[in-house]
Amino acid sequence: MSVENKPDLATTKATKNIIVDNFVAPKCLDDISVLYQDESILLINKPSGLLSLSGKNPKNYDSVHFRLVKQFSSATMVHRLDFGTSGIMVIALNKEVNSHLATQFQLRKVHKTYVSLLQGHLHENEGQINQAIAKDASLFPKVKICSTEGKEAITHYTVLERLHNPLSTRVRFYPHTGRTHQLRIHSQFIQHPILGCDLYATGESHQGANRLMLHAESIVFEHPVTGKKVHGVCPPPF
């Protein structure tokens, strides 16, 4: 899964080892959809172009959390999606639930799938990418493939469809780990970057779509109160 630490399109500079983030998010006009609600959790559909959490820059106040607490005052974020990624998220409605869900994420008991459009045609119908990922201090907020300093990152994928306009491949990702920008940099590593991705792309793939073509399609976890398996699904809009 791709976890949001910093927004896309960030322009930064380092001064005396202090990183300054000048990114200002464009206004997101799309609404958050509530897919499921009970006393403990929400399942929502996050639109592309909306931050998960409000940024330090006061101009970046609009976010999933900022909007939700207006209606659900106790809502807290358990995980995040990249600014450009759309799709399903689970939201905790109290601290105890947040803690329970956070533990499931830490123990890798939460399973997610993503649907994406990649540049070009993949030759194989499925595969696994096993490449460690580390922060790239010189190119914040980007990460890099690094076998010496990186943390384990594993992504399985299957091809759903090969398209011709533009030449692209629709894939379903099954991330076994949840590193920052994992799906985006793993796609770049196999030389099929995600269409619309600004950070890990060729000029052609960046211009291939008007948004990041990455969508969190499903999430499976144990309900923190009932103990029953929850399987939330949110079909991609592309």
C-alpha positions in Angstrom: 0.0 0.0 0.0 1.0 3.3 -0.7 1.2 5.5 2.5 1.3 9.2 2.4 4.1 11.0 4.2 4.4 14.0 2.1 2.1 15.4 -0.7 2.9 15.1 -4.4 4.3 17.9 -6.5 6.3 19.1 -3.5 9.0 21.7 -4.2 11.6 21.8 -1.5 14.9 23.3 -0.5 17.4 22.3 2.2 18.9 25.1 4.3 21.2 24.1 7.2 19.7 20.6 7.1 16.2 22.0 7.5 13.8 20.9 4.7 11.2 23.5 3.7 8.1 22.2 1.9 6.6 24.9 -0.3 3.9 22.7 -1.7 0.4 24.2 -1.8 -2.4 21.8 -2.7 -4.8 22.8 -5.4 -8.4 23.1 -4.2 -10.2 19.7 -4.3 -13.8 20.1 -5.3 -14.7 16.4 -5.0 -16.5 15.1 -1.9 -15.6 12.3 0.4 -18.0 9.4 0.1 -18.9 7.4 3.2 -19.1 3.7 2.1 -19.8 2.2 5.5 -20.5 3.5 9.0 -21.0 2.1 12.5 -20.2 3.3 16.0 -16.5 2.4 15.7 -15.3 2.9 12.1 -15.9 4.5 8.8 -15.0 3.3 5.4 -14.6 6.2 3.0 -13.7 6.8 -0.6 -11.0 9.5 -0.7 -10.9 11.6 -3.9 -7.7 12.1 -5.8 -6.2 15.5 -5.1 -7.0 15.6 -1.4 -4.5 15.4 1.4 -5.1 12.7 4.1 -4.0 15.1 6.9 -3.7 18.9 6.9 -0.2 20.1 6.1 2.1 22.3 8.1 1.6 25.0 5.5 -1.6 26.9 6.7 -2.8 27.0 3.1 -3.0 23.1 3.2 -5.7 22.9 5.8 -8.2 21.0 3.6 -7.8 17.2 4.1 -9.7 14.0 4.8 -9.3 14.5 8.5 -10.2 18.3 8.4 -13.5 17.4 6.6 -14.5 14.4 8.6 -14.1 15.9 12.0 -16.8 18.4 11.1 -19.3 15.6 11.1 -17.5 13.0 13.2 -15.7 14.9 15.9 -13.8 11.9 17.3 -12.5 10.7 13.9 -8.8 9.9 13.8 -6.6 8.7 11.0 -5.2 5.2 11.1 -3.4 5.3 7.8 -2.9 7.6 4.8 -3.0 7.6 1.1 -0.9 9.8 -1.2 -2.3 13.1 -2.2 -3.0 11.9 -5.8 -4.3 8.4 -4.8 -8.0 7.8 -4.5 -9.9 5.1 -2.9 -10.9 3.3 0.3 -9.6 4.2 3.7 -10.6 3.0 7.2 -11.2 5.7 9.8 -11.3 5.1 13.6 -14.1 6.8 15.6 -12.3 6.6 19.0 -8.8 6.1 20.4 -9.2 2.5 21.4 -10.3 1.6 17.9 -7.5 3.5 16.4 -5.0 1.6 18.6 -6.5 -1.7 17.6 -6.4 -0.9 13.9 -2.9 0.5 14.1 -1.7 -2.7 15.6 -3.2 -4.7 12.7 -1.4 -2.5 10.3 1.9 -2.9 12.1 1.5 -6.7 12.2 0.6 -6.7 8.5 -2.8 -8.2 9.2 -4.5 -5.6 7.0 -4.7 -6.6 3.3 -5.2 -4.1 0.5 -5.4 -4.1 -3.2 -4.9 -1.2 -5.6 -5.8 -0.8 -9.3 -3.5 1.2 -11.5 -2.7 2.2 -15.1 1.0 1.7 -16.0 2.7 3.1 -19.1 3.3 0.5 -21.9 2.4 -3.2 -22.0 3.8 -5.5 -19.4 5.0 -8.8 -21.0 4.2 -11.1 -18.0 0.6 -11.6 -16.8 1.8 -11.5 -13.1 4.9 -10.9 -11.1 6.5 -9.8 -7.9 8.8 -6.9 -7.2 11.1 -7.3 -4.2 13.2 -4.1 -4.0 14.0 -2.4 -0.7 13.1 1.3 -0.4 14.9 4.1 1.5 14.3 7.8 1.9 16.1 10.0 -0.7 17.4 12.9 1.5 18.7 14.8 -1.6 15.4 14.6 -3.5 12.7 15.0 -0.8 9.9 13.9 -0.8 11.1 11.1 -3.2 12.3 7.7 -2.0 14.7 5.4 -3.8 15.5 1.8 -4.4 18.4 0.9 -2.1 19.5 -2.6 -1.1 22.0 -1.4 1.6 19.9 1.3 3.5 16.4 0.4 2.4 13.6 -1.4 4.2 12.0 -4.6 2.7 9.3 -3.8 0.2 7.4 -6.5 -1.7 4.7 -5.9 -4.3 2.8 -8.6 -6.2 0.8 -7.7 -9.3 -1.5 -9.2 -11.9 -2.4 -7.8 -15.3 -6.1 -7.1 -15.8 -6.1 -5.6 -19.2 -3.7 -4.2 -21.9 -4.9 -1.0 -23.5 -3.9 0.9 -26.6 -5.1 4.5 -26.2 -2.8 5.4 -24.6 -0.5 2.3 -24.6 -0.9 1.1 -21.1 -1.6 -1.8 -18.8 -4.3 -2.0 -16.1 -2.9 -3.9 -13.1 -4.0 -5.0 -9.7 -1.4 -4.5 -7.0 -1.2 -6.7 -3.9 1.4 -4.9 -1.6 2.9 -7.2 1.1 4.5 -4.2 2.8 3.4 -0.5 3.1 6.4 1.7 2.4 6.1 5.3 1.3 5.5 5.5 -2.4 6.0 1.8 -2.7 3.7 1.1 -5.7 4.9 4.2 -7.5 8.7 3.5 -7.3 8.3 -0.2 -7.8 6.4 0.6 -11.1 9.2 2.8 -12.1 11.7 0.1 -11.3 10.1 -2.3 -13.8 10.1 0.5 -16.3 6.4 0.9 -16.4 5.6 4.0 -14.3 2.1 4.9 -13.2 0.4 7.2 -15.6 0.0 10.7 -14.2 2.7 10.2 -11.6 4.9 13.3 -11.2 7.6 12.0 -9.0 8.6 8.7 -10.6 7.9 9.1 -14.3 9.0 9.8 -17.7 7.7 12.9 -19.4 5.4 10.7 -21.5 3.9 8.8 -18.5 3.4 12.0 -16.5 1.4 13.5 -19.3 -0.5 10.3 -19.9 -3.2 11.2 -17.4 -4.6 14.2 -15.6 -4.3 12.5 -12.2 -2.3 9.8 -10.6 -3.8 6.6 -11.9 -3.7 4.7 -8.6 -6.7 3.7 -6.6 -7.1 1.8 -3.4 -9.7 -0.7 -4.4 -10.2 -2.9 -1.3 -9.2 -3.4 2.3 -9.6 -6.4 4.6 -9.2 -6.3 8.4 -10.6 -7.5 11.7 -13.3 -5.3 13.1 -11.8 -3.9 16.3 -15.1 -4.5 18.3 -16.9 -7.4 16.8 -13.8 -9.3 15.7 -15.5 -10.2 12.4 -13.6 -9.8 9.1 -14.4 -6.6 7.3 -13.9 -6.6 3.5 -14.5 -3.1 2.0 -14.5 -2.6 -1.7 -14.4 0.7 -3.7 -14.3 0.2 -7.5 -11.8 2.5 -9.4 -13.2 5.5 -11.3 -10.9 4.7 -14.3 
